Amino acid sequence: MTPEPITDPESAVSHPADGGEATPTGPGSGKAGKAGTTGRAGRNLPAAIGVGLLLAGLIIASLWLAHWGFVALATTALVIGMIELRGGMRAGHIAIPTVPVLVGGASMMIGAYLWGPHALLVIFGLTLLSVVCWRALGDAKGAVRDIAGGMFVVTYAPFLAAFSSLMLREDDGPARVFVFCLATAFSDIGGYIAGVWKGKHPMAPSVSPKKSWEGFAGSVTACVLMGAWSVPWALGGTWWAGALVGAVAAAFGTMGDLAESLIKRDLGIKDMGHLLPGHGGLMDRLDSLLVMAAPSWLLLYVLVPVQ
């Protein structure tokens, strides 16, 4: 799961939801002879669709068969994602303290589900402290850089992901997580279709040149429609609350995509890993989920009380 370095960070390809990300330029772009399977987003579409359907099936099965099944699945995915992040950091010459990051990250996911938000904050604080203490036992050279990298990984991955555990612990938790995952999927699909079809005006050219405002509009439209339907159907809430949840989820999901692209460009890597054909690594799939989790939990908690 070592990330693939790139010679020129400007040739990095961001998340498939970038809405029509072009096939990367420069060495190894592999344009020739792949038009049959590689779409304009620069990925193998059949593989991407197959992996996406498999992941969706695993999530749905784990949600309704047993809560612990989802917690175990999400925690496993998170640990793999943090290992990918560690590899990406190493490509940028940052050596994060692995043990406290992985142990603390897994503990946040489990603790949030078992004991709620206060436990999450306590474990989060203890994990940050353990990152400092663990690194203090090593060489002083690069210590501040490594500690900062470790704290970033702890905050970016497990702390944000643990809000999905907070959703799950409610009486209607599986339905809440289901709506949250639907929002992520619709944001990706709507952004991709609109970006490939009409994408002309870039949102952040220096970070993700092919992510367009048209793709963002597609993400928002798809998420608003999804929320207006799914929240009343799955949670008994109002359509307008669902539409608001969808709009906010699309906005934060897009920010998550851009944040991941920014991180990869800074580290000089193309993908965080290679575990998922057509997608890259797990972190390349979790980026929007992570940033969407906290606002989705808060909005559902406030606007759609547990029945």
N, C-alpha and C positions, 0 to 999 in steps of 0.2 A: 504493500500500500504506500510505497514511497512515491511522492508526487513527481510528475514529469516536469523537469525544468525546461524553460524556454530561453532561447538566446536573446530575444527581444521581448520584453514584457508587453509591448504594444500589440503583439500578435496573439495575446491570450484570448481565449474564448470564454465568455461568461456563461451564466446559467442558461439552459434552454429556454427559460421564460423571458429571455431578453427580447422576445418578439422579433424573430427573424434575424438572429445573429448569423452573419455570413461565415462561410468556411474560412478558417484562419489563413492568413497570408504568411509568407516566409517559408523557411525550410520545414519540410514535413507536413505541409498543409494538405497534401493528398487530394487535390482537386480532381485529377484525371481519373477517369474510369470508375467513378463512384456515384454518378448521378442517379443511378437506379435505386440506391438505398439511402443516400445521404441527402437530406433536405437542405433548404436554404439556411437553416439554423446551424449547419455544420455538424450534424450528428446523424447516427444511424437510426432512422425513424422506426423501422420494424423492431429493432432491439429496444429502443427507448419505450415504445408502446408496450411491448411484452413485459419488460421489467416493471413499468408503471402499474400494469394490471396485476402482476404478481404481488407487488407491495400493497396495493389496495386490498387484495384478497386477504393477505396476512393481517392487515390492520382491522378489517371488518370482523374477521373470525376471532381475533384476540379480544375485541371489544365486547362481543356478545357471548362468547363462551365462558370467559372468566376475566375479571378485572386484573388479576395478577398476571394473566397472560399478556395483556397490553403493557403493563408496567415492565415485565421482563423483556418483551420485545423492544420497547422504547429505550430501556436502559442499555440493552445490548447494542442497539444501533448508535446510541449516544457514545458509548465507550469506543466503538469502532471509529466514529466520527472524530473523537478527541485524539485518537491515535493518528488519524490522517492529518489533523491539525498540527500535531507534534511534528510529523514529517515535513509539513509545509513550513513550519517555523524553522526547522533545521536547515531547509533550503535557504532561508534568510539569515542563517547563522545565529539563531536564537534557540537555546537549549532549555526548554521548560522543565521544571521538576515533575517528572512523569507520575511517580507514585501518588503524591498528594492530589494531583489533578484528577487522575482516574478514580481513585478511591473516593475522594470528596464529591466528584461529579456523580458517580453512581449512588452515593448516599443521599444526595439532594433529590434525585428522582424518587427514590424509595421513601425517604423521610417526608417529602411533600405529600405523597399519597397517604401515608399512615397517620401523620400528625398535623398536616395543614401548613398554612403560610408562615406561622411563627417558627416552626421547626425548620422550614426552608431557609429563613433568614439566619437562624443560628448556625446551621450546617454550612451555609454560604460563608459566613464570617469566619468560622473555624477553618474552613478550607483555604481561604485567603491567608490566614495566619500560618497555616501549615506549609503553604508554598514558600513563604518568607523563611520560616525556620529550616525547612529542608534544604533550601538553596544556601542558607548561611553556613551549612556544614561543608560546602565545597570551596572551590577556588574563588578568590575575590574578583578576578578578571571577568567582566561581563555580567556581574551579579545583578545589577540594576536592570539591565536589558532582559535577562532571563526571568527575573521575578515579575517584571512588567508583562512579559509574554505569558507567563503562567497565569497571572491574574486576569489577563484578557481572555484566555481560553476558558477559564473557570466561569467568567461572567457571560461570555458570548454563547457558550454551548450549554453546559448543564443548568446554570441558573435560569436562563430563558426557557430551556426545554422543560424544566420542572413545573412550569405553569400548566402544561398538559396534564400532569399528575394532579394538580389542584382541581382542574376541571373534572377529572375522572372520579374524584372522591365524593362528588355530589350524588344525590339519589338518582338523578337522571344523567349521571356522568358519561356513560357510553354515548348517549345522544349528543351531548355537548362536544365531546371529542370528535364525533362523526361530522357534525356541522363545521367544526374547525378544520378538519382535514378536507372536507368538501370545498371550503373557501380557498384553501391552498391550491387544490387541483384546478378549480375554475379560474383562479387568478393566472395560473400557468397557461392553461389552455386558451383562455380569452386573449391573453397578452401575446401568445405565440401566433394565433391565427390572425389577429388584427395587425401585428407587426409584420408578418410575412406578406399580408395582403396589401396594406396601405402604409407601412412604416417608412416615413421620409424625414421626420424631424427628430434628431437625436435629443435625448434627455440629458445625458452626461457624457459628451464625446470623449473626454479625457479618461473616463473610467470604463465605460461600455459603449463604444461608438455606435453599435447597432440597436441599442435599446431606445425605442422611439416613444414619443408622446402618443402616437396612434396606438402602439402596443399597450401603453398604460391605460388609455381610454378603453381598450378592449378588456383589460383585466378588471377595471372598475365596473364596467357594464355587466360582465359575466358574474362577478361576485355579488353585485347588488341584486340581480335577478335570482341567483342561487339563494342568497340570504332571505329575500322576500318570500321565497317558497319554502325553504327548508326549516327556518326557525318556527313558523306556525305549525308545520307538519310534524317536526320531530320534537319540539319543545313546548308547543302550545303558546308561543309568544305572538306578538303582533307583527304584521308584515313590515311596518316601518322600522321596527327595532331590528328585524332581520336585514333590511336594506342598509341600515346604518352600520351594522356589524360587517356586512359584506364590503361596503365602501372603505371602512377603516382597515379591514383585513387586506384589501387590495393595495392600499397605500403603503402599509407596513411591509407587506410581502415584497413589493417592488423595492423598498428601501433595503430589505434583506438581500435581494438579488444584487443590488448595487454595492452593498457592503462586502459581500463575498467577492465580487469582481475586484473591488478596491484592494482587498487583502491579497488576492492572488497576484495582482499586478505589482503590488509592493514587494511581495516575496519572490516575484519572477517565475511563477509556475503557471501551467496551463490548467490543470485540474488538481483537486485535492487528493484524488486517488483514482483507481481503475477498477473498483469492485463491481460496479454496475454498468453493463454494456449499454452504450447510448446515453449514459448520464454522467459518467466519471466516477467519483467516489461518493460515499454516503453524504459527506458534508456538502457536496454539490447538489444534493437533493434536499438537505435539511435547512439550507440557508433561509429561505422564506418562512418555513415553519417556525424556526427559532424566533425570528423577529415578530412574527404574527401572534405568537402564543400568549404573551402577557396582555396586550390590548384586547385580544379576543376573550380571554378569561375575564378581564375586568368588565367589558361591555356586556357579556352574557350574564355575569353576576349581578350587575346593576339593572339592566333592562329586561332580563328574562329570569325572574326569581324561580327557584325550584318549586315545582307544583306540589 
